[in-house]
Amino acid sequence: MADYDYDLFVIGGGSGGVRAARVAAGETGAKVALAEEDRYGGTCVIRGCVPKKLMVFASEFSGTADVANAYGWNMTPGTFDWRQFRDHLNTELDRLEGVYRSLLKNSGVETFDTRAKLKDAHTVELSTGETKTAKTILIATGGHPVRPDIPNADMGIVSDDIFHLETLPKSILIIGGGYIACEFACILHGLGVEVTQYYRGAQILRGFDDEARGLIAESMRERGINLHTGTNIVQMGPASDDHSGATPTASDAAMGAGAQQDLVMAHGGVKTASNPDHTGPIWVKSTMGHENVFDMVLFATGRDPNSTDMGLEDTGIDIGRRGEIIVDEYSKTAVDSVYAIGDVTNRVNLTPVAIREGMAFVETAFKDNPTAVDHDLIPSAVFTQPEMGTVGLSEEDAREQEEVEIYCTSFRPMRTAFAGQPDRVLMKLVVSKATRKVLGCHIVAPDAGEMIQLAGVAIKMGATKEDFDRTVAVHPTMSEEIVTMRTPMRTA
């Protein structure tokens, strides 16, 4: 048997890579190394799930005073201090990165704070020029946000940049209609930013249940987000006197319409991590012919796998159209000694899935127990306001497969209805008419992500509508509606 420096070399220090490395080292005694060119914790901990969810929490406090006053509290709305929040956020992220580093160290994993790529099927080349050999190599490099291919796109920011802003803009245009675009639209609106959102499709959140995403779009508009569907950006550039025909945003109109130069000066502009030299407002023209000026433009137009310049093609690894590494059900590439997990494979791009894939990899490659990850019926949440929790098939996908019954209700929740607010929630079950199994559950409501986790257990177990019916409701709660709907709203 050939001698190698390591039994396993992991490229990527995100959630999936770290889990695989420390489990392989800690549970099997394998000699393991890991290389990470940026920060440990990856997208989820450093520039995704964790900081975003903390921003969600921060943004939700903006409406606290209004609700509290309706309940008899004498409260006045406060102001949001972005820099205080950001500094506290950075401290928390530093702490979490330290936890990840400690987990690796305590498991006996050797770490390299540098970029790594493949040299051959058993050799990794570090950016320092060093080479390391390993019997098995695991690629867990994640993904990155992309910008559209239009002139001056570098004037806009991407989701990674949000957490590093020196100041919040007064106005922002968000391009995109996926969960990242919609979440940040709600977050920034809640933090006091005037938000406009363009999405080229007919409705936001493509791929989710139509009824659920329709309610979220309606709620976003009711809250004051200027959402435009069927609209995209065609031109952008620095705002100047030449853009006198541009339509001012609502905050500009409130200032009073004067010369275009006054409009430009009113927008302070915000330096960004991706374009630190840009400090002026941005002029934008849409496919509808409208011209507007914004402090900032955020592109939330998709993510691609981090697979470029890694020596993959030279090693014989198959790469997909978007740069994803092609793997089999056991996360093995076309090269027997090389595996890949997480977003770089573009299968199901969720942190818990990457972690599950990392653990399955260890079972397969180091415990002689070939284990495939079940990517079916994975619960997920979209942290808009209100949230959406979903598991299983949408009504649209289910009815293409078989005849289904739809149990659905929408109502004003007690907490905000008492305060005179228009918020509505949605509870929906998609049920097979033949087998009575619940094929999908979709919830739009505050804390929907918490509810869908438990619904996901039942649906993964194959629960039927009658199983739901036999469950006694917890009253008074929003979630009780999931087990009290007796008559189908429609058959599809």
BAMARMI-443072 format. One record per residue: x, y, z of N, C-alpha, C, O in turn; residue in one letter. Coordinates in steps of 0.05 Angstrom, whole numbers, plus 5000, padded with zeros to 4 digits. Each point is the difference from the previous one (the first is absolute). Example, Ala and Ser with C-alpha at 12.3 -4.5 7.8 and 13.67 -1.06 7.14 Angstrom:
BEGIN
526448865156498250245000501850245000502150005013A497250214973501650245001498550225014501050225004S
//
This chain:
BEGIN
501749765000498350245000501850255000502050015014M497250184970501650254999499950155026498049995015A504250154991500050175024499050284994500950124980D497349985036498950274996500550165025500449905022Y499650374974500350185023497649975018500250025025D497449944963497549995016498249794989500249924976Y498049985041497949824991497950174985498849904981D500750345029497950174988501050294999501150105020L498550034957500550294998497450134991498949934979F500150255037497550144994500750284990501650155013V497249934965500350274989497450155006498049954987I502150235031497650165007499349975030499649785009G500250455005499549995028497250105008499750135020G498449814963497250065007498849785017501449825009G496050194995498749825018500349714992500649835017S499250114957500249724990502949905002500449785010G501550384982502849925000501049965028501449815006G497950375012500949985028498849765013501449855015V496050104981498849765012501349744990500649835016R499950154958501349764989502849975012500749775007A500850444994502849985009500149915029501549825007A496950315011500349945028498749735007501049865018R497050054967498849745006501949784990500449805013V500950244964501949814989502349975019501049775006A500050455004502349995019499249905027501449835011A496450275000499349935027498849735004500349875021G498350034958498649745004501449764986499549775008E502350294973501349784987503050005003501449814992T499650405021502950025004501650074975502449974999G496250114980501450074975501750255004499350185016A502949834969501750245000498850204980499949944976K499250295033498450184983501250285000501050095021V498950034956500750294997497850144986498449884985A501550385019497950174987501250274993501550115015L497949984961500950264991497650184995498049924987A502250335023497850204995501450274994501650105015E497650014962501350254992498850255012501250214999E496449775013498750235011499549965030502049985015D495550024994499549975028498649735005498449904984R502249985039498849745007497150045008499250195014Y499149634977497150035003498650034974497649944998G503850174982498950014973497750204997499650185016G498949774963497850184993498050025023499150225007T500149565005497950005020500750165024498550185009C503949785002500750135025501050284996499450185016V502049874962501350264997498450204982500050235006I498749674973498750194982497349894990499250074978R499549775038497549894992498049975023499250195012G500249564994497849935018500150155026498050135009C504349865005500250115027499750305000498350115014V503550044972499750305001497350094988498950205009P500149664971497550084988497749965020498350185002K501749605013497849965019500250215023497950085010K504549994998500250215020499050274989498950165015L501549894960498950244987496949984999498750205003M500349564992497149975001498950075027498150155002V503249755019499150075027500050305005498150125010F504150014981500350295004497850154986498950195010A500549734965498050144984497249975011498350184995S501149605018497349965010499250185023497750045006E504350085008499450185022498850264991498950155016F501349914958499050264991497050045004499150225003S499449564998497250025004499049945028497649995005G504449975013499349925027498350215015498049945013T502750324983498650215015497050014992498350035018A501149944957497350024991498349785012497750055009D503449704991498549785012499750045030497849965011V504450115002499950045029498050215008498649965021A501350264965498050215006497249904999498350085017N501149744964497349894998499349835024497749965006A504449935007499649845024500250155026500049895021Y500150384976499950165024502650115010500150145020G502149794966502650105008500450284988499250054977W502050125038500750274989502850004990501950055015N498449894959502749974988500150184976498150044985M504350075010500450164976502149864982501949885011T497850144963502049874982502850125005500350245004P501749594995502750095004501450034973498749984979G503950055022501650024975502049775000500849905021T500050024956501849774997502850104996500550174983F501449725032502850074998501549784986500749795012D499750244962501249794983502849935010500649765002W501050445004502849945007500249855026501749835003R496550235016500049855025499349714995501349825010Q496650144974499249734993502249854985500749775007F500550374973502049874983502449925017501149784996R499850395022502349945016499449765019501749825003D495950175008499349785017499849744983500849795009H498150244967499949774982502749894994500449765000L501550424994502749914993501349855024501549814996N498050295028501049875024498949715002501549815007T495950164988498849745001501149814978500549775006E499950344970501149834979502949925006500849774994L500750415018502849935008499949775021501649814999D496450205019499849795020499349734988501249805007R497050214973499249754987502249884983500449764999L501150424988502349904985502049875019501249794993E499250335030501849885020499049725009501749825004G495750154998498949745007500749794978500849775007V498950314968500649814978502949925001500749774996Y501150435008502849945001500749815024501649824997R497150235025500449835024499149714995501349815008S496450164979499049744994502049844983500449765005L500750374976502049874983502549935015501049774999L500050425017502549955015499649785021501749835003K496050185011499549795020499649734989500349795014N499050194960499649754987502649904987500149774990S502050395011502649924989500450064971501749894987G496650295002500250074972502150224996499950205014V501949764968502050214994498850194980498849924980E501550345024498750204983502150174986502150065010T497150034966501650184984498350234991498049974987F502850275021498450244994500950114973501450204998D497949664981500950064973498249874979498549815007T501750284969498549874978501349744993502549975001R495949844990501049744991498649924975497650064996A503849794987498749894976501249734994502149935011K496749924971501049734994502350024980500050164981L502049685024502249964981499749744985500549984976K498649825038499249744988498149865019499150125020D500349644975498049855015500649975030498249945016A504350094991500849965028501750235010501249985022H499050244963501850225008498550265000498650074981T501850085040498950275003502350205000502049975013V497650244971502050224999499050245015497850104993E503750005026499250245015501150254986501949984985L496850245021500950254987502850095009501250174987S499849715034502750055010502149864983502450055002T496649774980501949854983500449725011501149824985G498150135039500349735012498149804987497950084990E502749675010498249794992499749805022501849945015T495749964987499449805021498549774986498450044982K502349715027498749774988498049885019500350025025T497649864964497949875017498849774985499750004976A499649805039498749774988497350084989499249914979K499450265036497350104992500050305002501050125019T497750014961499750295000497050064999498549894985I500750305032497250095001499950304993501450165013L497049914967499750274992497450115012497849894994I502450325021497650125013500350305000499950135021A500449984955500750284997497550194997500450244998T497249655003497650175000499550144974500749914979G498050335023499350154977500450305005500850085022G498550084958500350295003497850144984499049894981H500250355028498050154985501150114974502450064998P495949974982500950094973498550264993497850055009V503550104974498850254989499149954971501149834987R496950325004499249974972502250114981501650175009P498349754967502050094980499050264986499149994977D501050235038499250264989502250205007501349975020I498950244964502050215006499550125028497750045008P504450025006500050125026498749835022499350105021N500549644974498949835021501750005025499049945022A503650134975501750005024499350235019501150015022D497250184969499150215018498149905021499650115021M499149664973498149885019501449825019502449934996G496249995025501149825020498749734997497949974986I503149835027498849735003499549955029500850155017V497949624989499249955027502449995019499750075024S502649844967502449995018500750275011501150025022D498350194962500950275008498250135022500950185014D496649724988498150135018501150035029499650215013I501849594996500849995028502450195006500850035023F500450084956502350175004499550294994501950164999H495749924996499450284993500750195024499549935023L501750294970500750205020497450135010499850065024E498450004958497450125007497949874983500649894978T496950125031497849904984499250224980500150235006L499149694970499150194980497350115008498549875015P500750364974497350105003498149844982497749955007K503349994969498449854981501649784987502450044996S496349744996501449784987498249874980497649985004I503649944974498649844980501149715002502449964998L495849855006500849725001499149864974497750014993I504249874994499449854975499949715006502049885009I495749994986499749725004497449945015498850175013G500349584985497549925012500249745016497949895008G504550024997500449765016499950065029499450225009G501249575007499750045029502050205011499450155019Y503049874970502050195010499050294994500250175018I498849884958499050264993497750085018499950235010A498249594994497650075016500750035029498850175014C503049664996500750035029501350275005499350135019E502649954964501450255004498250244995500350215012F497749764970498050214997498650055026499650235008A499549565005498550035025501850105022499250165016C503349734985501950095021500550294998499750155020I501249944957500850284996497650195004500350225011L497449704980497650165004499550035030499450225010H500949565005499650015029502050175014499550115022G502949934966502150165012499850294992501750175007L496249904977499650284993500950084973499850244993G501149574990500950074973497549994981498349835003V501650364979497950004980500849794978502050044987E496349755010500849774984498249994975497650015001V503849964976498749944975501149734990502449965003T495949874987500949744991499049954971497650034995Q504349894988499349924972500449704998502049895008Y496049984980500349724993498849954972497850084995Y503749794989499249964972497749814996498650014980R501049815039497849814998497350115008499850235009G498249604987497350095006499450015029498250155009A503249705007499649995029502649935014501549844990Q498950275034502549945015500049715010497949875000I504450045009500349745013499249774982498549835007L502550184969499549794980500849735012502149975012R496249834983500549735010498549935025499749775007G499450445008498449955024497150004992499250064978F499149855041497149994995498950274992500650205013D497849804966499050254989498450165020500350245002D497949635013498350135019501750135023499450235008E502649635000501850105022501650244991500150205014A501149784962501650224991498350244993501050235001R496649724990498250234995499350165025500050244999G499649625023499450135025502450165010499750225011L502749674985502450145009500450264983500750215011I498949774963500250244983498050215008500750245002A496949685004498050195009500850135026499650245004E501449605015500850105026502350194997500150215014S501849734969502350184996499150274990500950215009M497249794972499050264989498550155022500250245002R498249625014498550135021501850135020499350215012E503049684993501950115019501550244989501450145015R498449904959501350244988502449944982501350194992G499149565001502249934981498950044972497849904993I503750254991499150074973500849774981502150024986N496349775013500649764986498950014971497650044996L504249924984499250004972500749734988502449934998H495649924994500549754986499950064970499050204991T502049614993500150044971501850234993499750134979G502349935038501750234996502949925005500649855019T501250254965502949955004501550254995498950204991N503749795015501750234995501449974973500849784993I499450444992501349984974502450184999501949954984V498250275032502350185000500450105028498050045016Q504450024991500650135025502750154998501749934983M498650285033502450154999499950225021498050035014G504150134988500050215020497950214994499750074977P498850025043498050204996501450274995502050065012A496850104970501350264994497850194990497749935000S503150314992498250204989498549894976497850094993D503549724992498949904975497549845006498449944981D501149975044497849835007497750175012498749925019H500850314969497950175011497349884996498150095013S501649714970497449874996499549785019497949875000G504150075017499749785019497850065020499750235009A498849564998497950045020501249985028501249795006T498450415011501149985027498549795016497649954995P503849935024498749825018498250155019500150255000T498349625016498250145018501450185019499050225006A503449705004501550175018501050254986500150215012S500549764962500850244985497750194997500450255003D497249644991497750184996499450155026499150234999A501349635023499450145026501950235004499350195014A503149794975501950225003499350244984500950235005M497449734974499450224982501549974975502449965000G496250064977501349964974501350264992498650204995A504049795002501450244990501649924976499249834985G503050305011501849934978501049715004500249915023A500549964955501049735002502549985018500549805013Q501150414986502450005017499349985029501449875016Q496450264992499149985028499249715006500549915023D498349964958499249725003502549835005500049835018L502050214966502549855002501350055027500949815013V499150444996501350065026498449885023501149945021M496350044975498349895022500749715005499749905023A501249954956500849735004503050005008501750064983H498949875041502750015009501749784987502450034998G496349764992501549774990501449855023500450125021G500249634974501249845021502349844989499749874979V502650145034502349844991499349715006498749935019K502349904963499549715003502649855000502050104990T497949655020502449845000500949934972502449984995A495649984987500749934973500850244983501449964979S497950285029500750244985500450235020498350185001N503949825014500450195021500350294990499750195016P500949844959500350274989497450134992499950244995D498049605004497450124992498650125024499449875020H500050394978498750145022497550154990498750135016T500749864959497850154989497549844995500149755001G497750384993497549864994500249864972501750064984P496449755012500149844976497450054984497849995011I502650064963497750034982499449734988501849864991W495650085008499149744990497850044980498150165004V502049684974497850004981498949714999501549814998K495850165003498849745001499049924972499950164982S499349595016498849904975497450144993499149994977T499750135043497450144996500550294991498150154995M504549925003500750274991500250205022500650244995G498949685030500150195022502950055008501749824999H498950435008502750075010499750105029498350165007E503549745010500050065028502950045010501949904988N498350235034502650035014499849885027498250065016V503849784991500149865026502750045013502050044986F498149955040502550005014501749754994502450014998D496249774999501449744997498349814984497550024999M503949804987498749784985501149745011502449965001V495849865006500849735010499249794979497649984993L504349874997499449784981499749745016501949915013F495749984986499549745012499049824978497749915000A504150054981499249874974501149724997500449914978T500249965044500949724999502849965011501450195006G499249564998502649925011501249784982498549834990R504150175007501449794985502049865018501050115020D499649634974501949855016502850124998500850104980P500749875042502850085001501749784989501149845015N499150144959501549784988502150084979501349844988S498950435007501850094979502950005011500550045023T501449924958502850005006500749825023501550075018D497449694982500649805021501349754989500449805014M500250204960501349774988498249764996500949774997G496550285003498149775000500049864973500149764998L499750404980499849884973502649854994499949784988E502450325021502549874994500249735015501549824992D497050155029500049765016498049794989500149775008T498150324975498149814989497350025013498349824996G501250385021497550045014498050134981500650204987I496949705013498050124982498850245013499450015024D500250204959498950265009497450054985499949964976I498050145038497550064987499950284988502050145000G495749934988499750244985500650255017501050204990R498249795036500450245017502549985017500450155018R501249654975502549975015499849805023501949975016G495849904987499749815022501649744995500349914977E500849985044501449754999498049774999498349985017I501949854963498249784996500849775018502349914999I495950005018500649785018497849794998497850054990V502749715021498049795001498550025026500350205015D498049604991498450025024501649995026499050075021E503549844977501849995023501950245001502050005015Y497550204969501650254998502849954988501850165004S498549624981502549944987500150124972498049994986K504250135007500350114973500849784981500149775007T500650314968500949804980502749895007500949804988A500550335031502649905010499549865027499050135018V501749624984499349845024501050125026498749965021D503550184979501150105025499050285007500850105021S497550024963499150275004497050015004498549894983V500650235038497250045006499350295001501850175002Y495749904997499150285003497350015013498349834995A501350375023497550035014499250295001501650184994I495949875013499150285004499450154974499549884979G500550385024499150184978501749974975499050064978D503549855024501649974976499049784982500749994976V497549845034498749794984497350094989498949874983T500150355028497450124991497849804999498449984981N501449865041497749825002497850145016498250114988R501949885038498250155017501750185017501349925019V498650344974501950195012499050115027499150235002N501149605018499250075027502149905020501149784996L499550375024502149925019499549735013501849845001T495850105009499649745012500449774980500849785008P498750274967500549794979503049964997500949774998V500650455001503049974998501149845023501849834997A497250235027500949865024499349704998501649835006I495950124986499249724997501749854978500749775004R499950374975501749884979502849955010501349804993E499750385024502749965012500149755018501949854999G496050115016499949775018499749744984501249805006M497150214973499749774983502649934985500649764996A500950444997502649964987501949845019501349814991F498850275034501749865019499149715003501749825001V495750145001499049725002500949844975500849775003E499150354974500649864975503049954997500949784995T500750445009502849984993501849905023502249904995A496850125030501849935023498849795019501449905017F496050044980498849805018499049764985498649825011K502050164963499249774984497049965001499049775002D499550454998497149985002498850204979499250225007N500749694968499150184979497250125007498149865003P501950414999497650145009499350234980501750174995T495949824994499150214982498150185016498449905017A501750364978498350195013497350014985499950014976V498049985040497350014989499350304996499650145020D500349954955499450284995497050064996499350214990H499049605017497150034996498850105026500949945022D497050234976498550105023501750145020500049945024L501550254967501750165017498550265008499450164982I500149885043498650255008501950244996502449985003P496450254992501650244997498350245007497549985002S503850255003498650245007501150244985502350004993A495950195001500850254988499450215020497750035009V504350125000499750195022499250284990501350205006F496549804979498750254994498350085024500049875020T498550344976498150095021497250034988499550204987Q498749605017500349775017501849784988500650004976P500249815041501749784991498349804984497649995001E503949854983498749774987501549755008502549994998M496149815011501149735005498849814980497650014995G504049814994499049824979501449735001502449995006T496149804988501149744998498349844980497650025000V503749834982498649844981499250154975501250214993G496849694994499250104974498150245002498450025018L502050174964498150224997497549884987500049794989S497850375013497549914987500449964970499049814989E502650374999500449994971501549754992499349874980E502950065035501549764993498549755006500249804985D498350205037498549755008497949934979499649774994A498950434997497849944982501049914972498449894985R504150155009501249904975500549705003500349864980E499950045045500649725004497649825005499949774992Q498150355022497649845007497850195009500450245002E497249655002497850165010500450055030500649825015E499050434992500550085028497650165011498550124985V501349885042498250175014501550225014502249955011E496750294988501450235012498450095024497750084998I503649915025498850115025501550265006502550005003Y496050214999501350265002498350205016497650004998C503750175018498650215014501850245002502549975003T496350274996501550255004498450175019497650034997S503850095022498650165020501950205012502450004996F496450195020501650195014500749885027498349925015R504350074992500849885026499250185023499950254998P499449625025499050145023501850235009499050225006M503649734995501850205011499950274986499850205013R500349794961500050254985497250104993499650244995T498549585003497350094995499050175023498650204995A502149735030499250165023501250294998498850195009F503549834978501350264997499150154975501050214994A497049674992498950134977501750004975499750164982G502249655017501849984977498849804979498649815008Q502150234967498849844978501349734995499149864982P502950065033501549764995498249764997498049975014D502749864967498649754996502049765000502350044993R496749735015501649764999498749794982497650024994V503949784998499049794982500949735011502449975007L495849844995500649735007498949824977497750024993M504049804997499249854976501149725001502449965005K495949854989500949724997499249904972497850054990L504149814997499549884974499949705005502049885009V495749994985499549735008499549824975498450084983V502849695016499549814978497249895004499349905021S499150114958497349895002500049705001498249885012K503850004976500149704999501149885026498849825011A503450294999501349885024499450145025500549905022T498450354977499450175022502550115014499850145020R502649814969502450115011500150304996499150104979K502050045040500550284998502550044983502249935009V497550174967502350034982501550275004502350024992L496350175019501350265004498650165022497649985004G504050185010498950185020501350284996502450024997C495950195002501150274995498750195020497650025002H504150125012499150195021501250274995502450034997I495950175003500950284999499050135025497650045003V504250025015499250105027502550085015502249914993A497550265027502350045018501049745012498449835008P504250134992501249755010499249754985500049785011D499550264963499349764984502349804999499549764998A502950345003502349824999500149815024500849774998G498350335025499849835024497849794997500449775008E497450304980497849814997500649794979499449765005M501950314973500449814978502049785008499949784989I501950285030501849795008498549765012500649774993Q497450285023498449785012498249874980499649765000L499250404982498349894979501749824982499049804990A503550285006501849844983500549725010500349824985G499750155042500449735011497649824993500449774991V497250335012497649844994499949934970499449784993A501250424990499749954971502249814991499549834983I502950195028502249824993499349715008500849814987K497750165035499149745009497749894983499349765004M499650404979497849904983497350045012498149854994G501550355023497550055013497850054980500450124979A497249795027497650044983498450245011500550105022T497649994962498350215009498549915026499550175017K499849584984498549905023501950005025499050045023E503649924974501850025022500050295011500050045024D500050154958499850285009497450055014499950135021F497949764968497350045012499849885028498650115017D502849674988499949875026501650165022499749945024R501950244967501650165019498450225012498950174986T501049855040498550205014501450274997502550025003V496050194992501150274996501050125026498949955021A503150224976501050165022498750284997500550144981V497849935039498450244997500650205023500449915022H499750354972499750124974502750054987501750155011P498849744966502550044985499350034970497849924992T504050194993499650004971500349724989498449924982M503549925029500649744988497849805003500049794987S498150265031497849815004498449964974498749794996E501450414986498549974975501049774983498549894984E504050045020501149784984498549735006499949834982I499050145042498749755007497050035002498649815009V500350424985497150045002498650034974497550034999T504049984979498750034973498849734992501449804997M495950195000498749744995498949984971499849784989R499750444999498849994973501950114979501050225004T499549634975501950114980498850244986497750024994P504150185002499150244986499649954970498250124988M503449695001499749934972501449744994501849925016R497549964963501449764989501450084974498850134983T503749805015501550094977501349754986501450044980A
//
